[in-house]
Amino acid sequence: MATPTLTHHLVPGVVGDITVDVRSGGRSSPRPAVVAVHGFKGFKEWGMWPPFAERLARSGITAVSLNLSGSGVDDAGDFVFPERFGHNTFSAELEDVRRVIAALYGGGLAIGEPSSLGMVGHSRGGGISILHTARDSRVRALVTWAAISSVDRWQPSEKKLWRDTGVHEIKNARTGQVLPLYPDVLDDIENNAEALDIQAAAGLIEVPWLLVHGIDDEAVSFAEGEILRVASGGKATFLAIEGSGHTFGAAHPMPREHPALDRVLDATLAFLGAELS
């Protein structure tokens, strides 16, 4: 099998450019591709994403990793676009994913049209991946890690103060930066409730789905994984990871040992290899 190569690309996004990495061991022959979608405050260089993408590519699957246009980060993962972060919405992320997949199939990522397509999403990116999979028949396999079950993540009192002040401040624990969130995302949730209904979308998914959640998840409760399992009509394969939190032991930079994450990545690679071959 050919050694994977890495190329970098820009795709116009909703609130700025989407930066895209493509790792592939073959750029002319058709092969499966997987689009990886990060979560809130995540980015394609964070923690587990580069080693996961490398493993995908070495297994014969083209790995497409991206920074959503509202991620707020540059290609290296530094939060240099706080205004983009502040104006980001769920609908913008859905559209960003659609544009990246359109570029993938349209030859805009220096790769041939994939023979099959899978999606992997973490946390908020898991919710986005569910919403996209429900409406894109090209997606043949879905994996979600610690996915959210609803886009409405804030208490009424919190949203009122947010609207009264015009900004909700988010502290990035890793960097200490304080990032703004404007009411755009609240407007999006209210105006596009049906299109952003993750549980309804889960019920529409007919393709194989591996649903992974840590039992001790401190950011997106294990109960949300159960909600998605029920919403799928029991069709999703549910993998509960004992003794694991939101990132399955991954951090940025990555620790040397991460047994929970190893289990998640092994299960994900085996699942995608079987369903996309």
C-alpha positions as CSV (number, residue, x, y, z in Angstrom):
1,M,0.0,0.0,0.0
2,A,1.3,3.5,-0.9
3,T,2.6,5.7,1.9
4,P,0.0,8.4,2.7
5,T,0.7,11.9,1.7
6,L,-0.7,15.1,3.3
7,T,-2.0,18.1,1.4
8,H,-3.6,21.3,2.6
9,H,-6.5,23.1,1.1
10,L,-8.8,26.1,1.6
11,V,-12.6,25.9,1.0
12,P,-14.7,29.1,1.3
13,G,-16.9,28.8,4.4
14,V,-19.8,30.6,5.9
15,V,-17.9,32.9,8.3
16,G,-14.4,32.5,6.8
17,D,-12.2,30.0,5.1
18,I,-12.4,26.3,6.0
19,T,-8.9,24.8,6.2
20,V,-8.8,21.2,5.1
21,D,-6.1,18.5,5.4
22,V,-6.3,15.4,3.2
23,R,-4.2,12.4,4.0
24,S,-4.3,9.6,1.4
25,G,-2.2,6.7,0.2
26,G,-3.6,7.0,-3.3
27,R,-4.8,10.1,-5.1
28,S,-5.8,8.7,-8.5
29,S,-7.5,5.4,-7.7
30,P,-11.0,5.4,-6.1
31,R,-11.0,4.6,-2.4
32,P,-13.2,5.3,0.6
33,A,-13.0,8.7,2.3
34,V,-13.9,9.8,5.8
35,V,-14.7,13.4,6.8
36,A,-13.8,14.1,10.4
37,V,-15.7,16.9,12.2
38,H,-14.3,18.4,15.4
39,G,-16.4,19.8,18.3
40,F,-16.8,23.1,20.1
41,K,-13.4,24.7,20.7
42,G,-11.9,21.8,18.7
43,F,-9.8,21.9,15.6
44,K,-8.1,19.4,13.2
45,E,-4.7,19.5,14.9
46,W,-6.2,18.9,18.4
47,G,-5.1,15.8,20.3
48,M,-6.4,12.6,18.7
49,W,-7.3,14.0,15.3
50,P,-3.9,13.8,13.5
51,P,-3.0,10.3,14.7
52,F,-6.6,9.2,13.9
53,A,-6.3,10.7,10.4
54,E,-2.9,9.0,9.9
55,R,-4.3,5.6,10.9
56,L,-7.2,6.1,8.5
57,A,-4.9,6.9,5.6
58,R,-2.6,4.0,6.4
59,S,-5.6,1.6,6.4
60,G,-6.4,2.7,2.8
61,I,-9.1,5.3,3.6
62,T,-8.7,8.9,2.6
63,A,-8.9,11.1,5.7
64,V,-10.4,14.6,5.3
65,S,-9.9,16.7,8.4
66,L,-11.1,20.3,8.7
67,N,-11.3,23.4,10.7
68,L,-14.8,24.7,10.5
69,S,-14.9,28.3,9.4
70,G,-16.3,29.4,12.8
71,S,-13.7,27.4,14.8
72,G,-11.8,30.6,15.3
73,V,-8.4,29.0,14.7
74,D,-5.8,29.2,12.1
75,D,-4.2,26.2,10.4
76,A,-1.9,25.6,13.4
77,G,-4.8,25.6,15.9
78,D,-4.3,29.1,17.4
79,F,-7.4,31.1,18.2
80,V,-6.6,34.1,16.0
81,F,-10.2,34.7,14.6
82,P,-12.3,35.3,17.7
83,E,-15.0,37.2,15.7
84,R,-15.5,34.1,13.5
85,F,-15.9,32.0,16.6
86,G,-18.3,34.6,18.0
87,H,-20.6,34.5,15.0
88,N,-20.5,30.8,14.4
89,T,-23.8,28.8,14.3
90,F,-24.9,25.2,13.9
91,S,-26.4,26.0,10.5
92,A,-23.0,27.5,9.5
93,E,-21.2,24.3,10.5
94,L,-23.7,22.2,8.5
95,E,-23.1,24.3,5.5
96,D,-19.3,24.2,5.9
97,V,-19.5,20.4,6.0
98,R,-21.7,20.4,2.9
99,R,-19.1,22.6,1.1
100,V,-16.2,20.4,2.0
101,I,-18.0,17.3,0.8
102,A,-18.9,19.1,-2.4
103,A,-15.2,19.9,-2.9
104,L,-14.3,16.3,-2.2
105,Y,-16.6,15.0,-4.9
106,G,-15.9,17.9,-7.3
107,G,-12.1,17.4,-7.4
108,G,-11.4,20.5,-5.3
109,L,-9.2,18.6,-2.7
110,A,-6.6,17.1,-5.1
111,I,-8.2,13.6,-4.8
112,G,-10.3,11.4,-7.0
113,E,-14.0,10.9,-6.3
114,P,-14.3,8.6,-3.3
115,S,-15.7,5.1,-3.8
116,S,-17.7,5.5,-0.6
117,L,-18.1,8.1,2.2
118,G,-18.1,8.0,6.0
119,M,-18.3,10.6,8.7
120,V,-16.7,10.8,12.1
121,G,-17.7,13.6,14.5
122,H,-16.9,14.4,18.1
123,S,-19.2,16.2,20.6
124,R,-20.8,19.1,18.7
125,G,-19.2,17.7,15.6
126,G,-21.0,14.5,16.3
127,G,-24.4,16.3,16.3
128,I,-23.4,18.0,13.0
129,S,-22.5,14.6,11.5
130,I,-25.8,13.1,12.5
131,L,-27.7,16.0,10.9
132,H,-25.6,15.8,7.7
133,T,-25.8,12.0,7.4
134,A,-29.6,12.1,7.7
135,R,-29.8,14.3,4.6
136,D,-26.9,13.0,2.4
137,S,-27.4,9.7,0.8
138,R,-23.7,9.5,-0.2
139,V,-22.7,8.9,3.5
140,R,-22.5,5.1,3.9
141,A,-21.2,4.9,7.5
142,L,-21.4,7.2,10.6
143,V,-19.3,7.2,13.8
144,T,-20.0,9.6,16.6
145,W,-17.8,10.1,19.7
146,A,-19.5,11.8,22.7
147,A,-22.1,13.4,20.4
148,I,-24.6,16.0,21.7
149,S,-28.3,15.1,21.4
150,S,-29.6,18.6,21.2
151,V,-28.3,22.0,20.0
152,D,-30.0,23.9,22.8
153,R,-27.2,23.8,25.4
154,W,-28.0,26.8,27.6
155,Q,-30.3,27.6,30.5
156,P,-33.1,30.2,30.0
157,S,-31.5,32.6,32.5
158,E,-28.1,32.2,30.8
159,K,-29.7,33.0,27.4
160,K,-31.5,36.1,28.8
161,L,-28.3,37.6,30.2
162,W,-26.6,36.7,26.9
163,R,-29.2,38.6,24.9
164,D,-29.2,41.5,27.4
165,T,-25.5,42.0,27.2
166,G,-25.0,41.0,23.6
167,V,-22.2,38.6,24.3
168,H,-21.6,35.4,26.2
169,E,-17.9,34.9,27.1
170,I,-16.3,31.5,26.9
171,K,-13.0,30.8,28.5
172,N,-10.6,28.4,26.8
173,A,-9.2,26.4,29.6
174,R,-6.2,25.3,27.5
175,T,-5.0,28.8,26.5
176,G,-6.7,31.0,29.0
177,Q,-8.2,33.1,26.2
178,V,-11.7,34.6,26.7
179,L,-13.7,34.1,23.5
180,P,-17.0,35.9,22.6
181,L,-20.2,34.2,21.6
182,Y,-22.8,36.5,20.1
183,P,-26.5,35.9,19.9
184,D,-26.2,34.5,16.3
185,V,-26.3,30.9,17.6
186,L,-29.4,31.6,19.8
187,D,-31.2,33.1,16.7
188,D,-30.1,30.0,14.7
189,I,-31.5,27.6,17.3
190,E,-34.8,29.4,17.5
191,N,-35.2,30.0,13.7
192,N,-34.1,26.6,12.5
193,A,-35.3,24.3,15.2
194,E,-36.7,21.7,12.9
195,A,-33.6,21.6,10.6
196,L,-31.4,21.3,13.7
197,D,-33.3,18.6,15.5
198,I,-30.6,16.0,16.2
199,Q,-32.9,13.4,17.7
200,A,-35.3,13.5,14.8
201,A,-32.3,13.2,12.4
202,A,-31.1,10.2,14.4
203,G,-34.3,8.4,13.7
204,L,-33.9,9.0,9.9
205,I,-30.4,7.4,9.7
206,E,-30.5,4.0,7.9
207,V,-26.7,3.5,7.4
208,P,-24.5,1.7,9.9
209,W,-23.8,3.9,12.9
210,L,-21.2,3.4,15.7
211,L,-22.3,5.5,18.7
212,V,-19.5,5.9,21.2
213,H,-19.8,7.6,24.6
214,G,-17.7,7.7,27.8
215,I,-19.6,6.7,30.9
216,D,-17.9,9.4,32.9
217,D,-18.2,12.1,30.3
218,E,-18.1,15.5,32.1
219,A,-19.1,17.7,29.2
220,V,-21.8,15.8,27.3
221,S,-23.5,13.4,29.8
222,F,-23.7,9.7,29.1
223,A,-27.4,10.1,29.2
224,E,-27.2,12.0,25.9
225,G,-25.6,8.9,24.3
226,E,-28.6,6.9,25.6
227,I,-31.0,9.4,24.2
228,L,-29.4,9.1,20.8
229,R,-29.4,5.3,21.0
230,V,-33.1,5.4,21.7
231,A,-33.7,8.0,19.0
232,S,-32.0,5.8,16.4
233,G,-34.7,3.2,17.0
234,G,-32.0,0.9,18.4
235,K,-30.3,0.7,15.0
236,A,-27.0,2.4,16.2
237,T,-24.3,0.1,17.6
238,F,-23.7,1.6,21.1
239,L,-20.2,1.4,22.6
240,A,-20.0,2.6,26.2
241,I,-16.4,3.3,27.3
242,E,-15.9,2.7,31.1
243,G,-13.8,5.0,33.1
244,S,-13.6,7.5,30.2
245,G,-14.5,11.2,30.0
246,H,-15.3,13.5,27.1
247,T,-12.1,13.0,25.0
248,F,-11.4,9.3,26.0
249,G,-8.1,10.3,27.6
250,A,-6.9,12.5,24.7
251,A,-5.5,15.9,25.5
252,H,-3.6,18.6,23.6
253,P,-0.7,17.8,23.4
254,M,-1.4,14.1,23.4
255,P,-0.4,12.0,26.4
256,R,1.9,9.1,25.7
257,E,-0.6,6.5,26.9
258,H,-4.4,6.6,26.3
259,P,-5.9,3.1,26.6
260,A,-9.5,4.4,26.4
261,L,-8.8,6.3,23.2
262,D,-7.0,3.3,21.8
263,R,-10.1,1.3,22.3
264,V,-12.2,4.0,20.6
265,L,-9.9,4.3,17.6
266,D,-9.5,0.6,17.2
267,A,-13.3,0.1,17.2
268,T,-13.7,3.1,14.8
269,L,-11.1,1.8,12.3
270,A,-12.6,-1.7,12.3
271,F,-16.1,-0.4,11.9
272,L,-15.2,1.9,9.0
273,G,-13.0,-0.7,7.3
274,A,-15.9,-3.1,7.3
275,E,-18.6,-0.8,6.3
276,L,-16.8,1.3,3.6
277,S,-14.9,-1.5,1.8
